[in-house]
Amino acid sequence: MNSHVFDLIAQEEARQRENVELIASENFVSENVLRAVGSVLTNKYAEGYPAEHASGNRGRYYGGCGVVDELEEYCCQKWQEAFSTDYHVNVQPHSGSSANLAAYMSVLKPGDTVLAMDLSNGGHLTHGSSVNFSGRLFNFVFYNVDENGFIDYADLEAKAESLKPALILAGASAYSRVIDFERFGAVAKKVGAYFMVDMAHIAGLIAGGVHPSPFGVADLITTTTHKTLRGTRGGLIFCRPELAKKVDSAVFPCCQGGPLMHVIAGKAVTAEEACSPEFRDYAAQVIKNTKAMCDAFIRLGYEIVTGGTDNHLFLVNLTRTHPTLSGRDVQEELDRHHITVNKNCVPGETRKPQLTSGVRIGCAAMTTKGWKEADAVACAERIDRIVTALAAKKANEA
Ligand SMILES: *Cc1c(COP(=O)(O)O)cnc(C)c1O
C-alpha cells in the first residue's frame, strides 16, 4: 500500500543526507538502533517492572512479558556498564523531559524549592521555566552566570545557603564549559539538599571519558539518549541504590503508563554502542572538532560566550561584532545554504527569544558523519563568508 508518509520520510532522509547538521542536540543513529526501534516490540504492553527487578518494584500487569523482562534487565545492565556505575537505572522514561518530571516527583513535593540554571542562561525548559510543568509545580530559583557566561559558583553557594532548596540541579542545554560536579555536590551536602545532574547534552562525552562524571557525586542523574549519546530518542534516570524504589514508583505509576519496549530495545543497542572502543574515539573527536571550529571563529573575529569550549558546542555572540544581525537572521540565512543551526539567547540578552543575539553550534552529528578538524575549520570559514555577505546586504538596504 502506498502511503504519503513514506514519501515524506524519503524527503527527510535526503535532507539529513545533504545538509550540514550543526544543531547541538541532534545526531545520527546506527542502522541497528533503527532496526530495534522499528521492531515488533512496539506491539507489547508491559506496565510495571521485570520479575527480578533490583529496586523491589517487581512484576508486570500483563502476561507474555518473559522476553521483554529479559530485554529491560539487559538494557539496565548495559547502561550501568556504559557509565561504569552501580547506580540503579530506570530505562522507561519516554524522553528527557519525562525523566526530569519523574526524578523531581521521586524526592520532591509540589511547592518545594529547587535551585537551577535559568533557561536564558543555558538551562532547559524543564529546569523551572514558567511555561513548563517544572515552573508550575515547584518553586524554582536560579543561580547566575557571570558576565563572561561562566557558572557563578559563589552565587550558587550564597543562594543555596539563603534559600535552603530541597534540591540543587546542575546541567544545561547551552553551556560550553566543564561543569564542576564536585563543587555542586559539596554545596548540596552543606545545605542538606538532594543533588541532581541533568546530563542530557553531555552524556555521550561522559560515557566516552572526555567530561568528568557525576556518578558517585549526584543523588539523581537524568539524561536523554539521543544527543551526544547518539541513540534512540528517549530518557533515563540513574540514582543512588537507596532511591531506587522511589524513582521506579515515580516513573510508573506516577508519571507514565506502559513503557515503550521498542524504544527500550533501541536504548539497549545504544548502550552496547556506548560501551565500545569506537565510541571513545568518537567522543574524543567531537571535542577536537568543536575546539577547532570554535578557534576558527575566534580567528575570524567572532565573539564566543566564555571565550571558548570544553565540550561539543559553543555559542556565538553577535551583539558586538554584527549588531545588525539577530540569531534568527543568521539561522535563516544558513538554512538557505543548507547549514542547520539554532538561534540562541546570550548572557545579558537584549532581543526577544524569537530573535536572540546568538547562535548555538554543535559538532557531534557531523563527527558521526566523519568530520575531522579540517572539515570543521572549512565550515567555520564558509559560515563566515555567508554571515559577512548577509551583514553587507543589510548595510546596503539601510
Ligand atoms: C534536551 C534536554 C532535555 C529534554 O529532552 P527531551 O527528550 O527533548 O524531552 C532535558 N534537559 C536538558 C538539559 C536537555 O538539554
The ligand as an SDF file (V2000), in Angstrom:
LIG
                    3D

 15 15  0  0  0  0  0  0  0  0999 V2000
   17.1890   18.1290   25.6620 C   0  0  0  0  0  0  0  0  0  0  0  0
   17.1560   18.3260   27.1230 C   0  0  0  0  0  0  0  0  0  0  0  0
   16.1130   17.7910   27.9170 C   0  0  0  0  0  0  0  0  0  0  0  0
   14.8150   17.2450   27.3660 C   0  0  0  0  0  0  0  0  0  0  0  0
   14.8460   16.2540   26.4720 O   0  0  0  0  0  0  0  0  0  0  0  0
   13.5580   15.8830   25.5860 P   0  0  0  0  0  0  0  0  0  0  0  0
   13.8640   14.4690   25.2080 O   0  0  0  0  0  0  0  0  0  0  0  0
   13.5360   16.8520   24.4640 O   0  0  0  0  0  0  0  0  0  0  0  0
   12.3520   15.9790   26.4570 O   0  0  0  0  0  0  0  0  0  0  0  0
   16.2090   17.9360   29.2870 C   0  0  0  0  0  0  0  0  0  0  0  0
   17.2530   18.5530   29.8510 N   0  0  0  0  0  0  0  0  0  0  0  0
   18.2550   19.0780   29.1240 C   0  0  0  0  0  0  0  0  0  0  0  0
   19.3850   19.7560   29.8300 C   0  0  0  0  0  0  0  0  0  0  0  0
   18.2250   18.9950   27.7460 C   0  0  0  0  0  0  0  0  0  0  0  0
   19.2030   19.5740   27.0290 O   0  0  0  0  0  0  0  0  0  0  0  0
  1  2  1  0
  2  3  1  0
  2 14  2  0
  3  4  1  0
  3 10  2  0
  4  5  1  0
  5  6  1  0
  6  7  2  0
  6  8  1  0
  6  9  1  0
 10 11  1  0
 11 12  2  0
 12 13  1  0
 12 14  1  0
 14 15  1  0
M  END
$$$$
